[in-house]
Amino acid sequence: MTSKDQSTGLDFRTADGEDYPPPDALFKALANSTRRRVLAALPDSSAMSIDELTDILVGCRSTADGPADRDEWAKVKIELVHAHLPLLADAGLVTFGDGEIERTEIPSPVGDLVAFAGEYEDVSAGDMSR
């Protein structure tokens, strides 16, 4: 793949010259709502601890019966560390290690796609009659 696609004007290289992931890897990473929430929760320019990220995701899972318990928190963290974060890292969207996670440079079209997916999910969840 060339650095810049002539038909769309999209640049397929990061600022440090690395290629963005192939489309299948990118869309597989974005195909899961938890992974989209991870990307939305991470700050643009600083790292976050995996425990902080787990707290955010557990807060999203709280139910009408009240907040999630310690077992649910542990389950979310295990899923993050062993499933979601490695897949996002393989797609080049995050880096993680030593208990911290950081979002990598995401091209603006991918950021727009993540934002759209979150908004679409919120709207569709609010109107289940469709």
C-alpha positions in Angstrom: 0.0 0.0 0.0 1.3 3.4 -0.8 1.7 6.1 1.8 -1.2 8.2 0.4 -4.2 6.9 -1.5 -4.7 9.2 -4.5 -8.4 8.6 -4.8 -9.4 9.4 -1.2 -6.5 11.5 0.0 -6.2 9.3 3.1 -2.7 9.0 4.5 -2.0 5.4 5.6 1.1 6.2 7.7 1.5 7.5 11.2 3.6 10.5 12.0 6.5 8.2 12.8 6.2 6.4 9.4 4.5 3.3 10.6 1.7 1.8 8.4 -1.8 1.8 9.9 -3.3 -1.7 10.3 -5.0 -3.5 7.4 -8.8 -2.8 7.1 -9.7 -6.3 8.5 -7.6 -5.8 11.6 -9.0 -2.3 12.1 -12.7 -3.3 11.7 -12.2 -6.4 13.8 -10.9 -4.2 16.6 -13.8 -1.8 16.2 -16.5 -4.5 15.9 -16.9 -4.9 19.7 -18.6 -2.3 21.9 -16.2 -2.8 24.8 -13.2 -2.0 22.5 -15.0 1.1 21.2 -15.6 2.2 24.8 -11.9 1.7 25.6 -10.9 3.9 22.7 -13.5 6.6 23.7 -12.4 6.5 27.4 -8.7 6.9 26.8 -7.3 10.4 26.9 -5.6 11.7 23.7 -2.2 12.6 25.2 -1.6 10.6 28.4 -1.7 7.1 29.7 -4.3 5.7 32.0 -3.9 2.8 34.4 -5.6 -0.4 33.5 -7.4 -0.3 36.9 -8.8 3.2 36.1 -10.0 1.9 32.7 -11.6 -1.1 34.4 -13.4 1.3 36.8 -14.8 3.2 33.8 -16.0 0.1 32.0 -17.5 -1.4 35.1 -19.4 1.8 35.6 -20.9 1.3 32.1 -22.0 -2.2 33.2 -23.7 -1.1 36.4 -27.3 -2.2 36.4 -30.6 -1.1 37.8 -29.8 -3.5 40.8 -26.8 -1.3 41.7 -23.1 -1.1 41.0 -21.2 -4.1 39.9 -19.4 -6.2 42.6 -15.8 -7.2 43.0 -16.2 -10.3 40.9 -17.6 -8.4 38.0 -14.7 -5.9 38.3 -12.2 -8.7 38.2 -14.0 -10.3 35.2 -13.9 -7.0 33.3 -10.2 -6.5 34.0 -9.3 -10.1 32.9 -11.3 -9.5 29.6 -9.4 -6.3 29.1 -5.9 -7.7 29.7 -6.3 -11.0 27.9 -8.7 -10.2 25.1 -9.5 -6.6 24.3 -6.2 -4.8 24.8 -4.1 -7.3 22.9 -6.5 -7.1 19.9 -6.5 -3.3 20.0 -2.7 -3.4 20.3 -2.4 -5.8 17.4 -4.4 -3.3 15.3 -2.0 -0.6 16.4 -4.7 1.5 18.2 -3.3 1.2 21.8 -0.1 0.3 23.6 -0.2 -1.3 27.1 2.2 -2.7 29.6 3.3 -2.2 33.2 -0.3 -1.6 34.3 -0.9 1.3 31.9 -2.6 1.8 28.6 -2.3 4.6 26.0 -4.1 5.3 22.8 -1.8 5.6 19.9 -2.1 8.2 17.2 -5.5 7.4 15.6 -6.1 8.9 12.1 -9.1 11.4 12.2 -11.3 9.2 9.9 -10.9 6.3 12.4 -11.6 8.7 15.3 -14.7 9.8 13.4 -15.7 6.2 12.9 -15.3 5.4 16.6 -17.4 8.5 17.6 -20.1 7.6 15.0 -20.3 4.0 16.2 -20.7 5.2 19.9 -23.5 7.6 18.9 -25.2 5.1 16.7 -25.0 2.5 19.5 -26.5 5.0 22.0 -29.4 5.9 19.6 -30.2 2.3 18.6 -30.1 1.2 22.3 -32.6 3.9 23.2 -35.0 2.9 20.5 -35.3 -0.9 20.6 -38.7 -0.9 18.7 -37.0 -0.7 15.3 
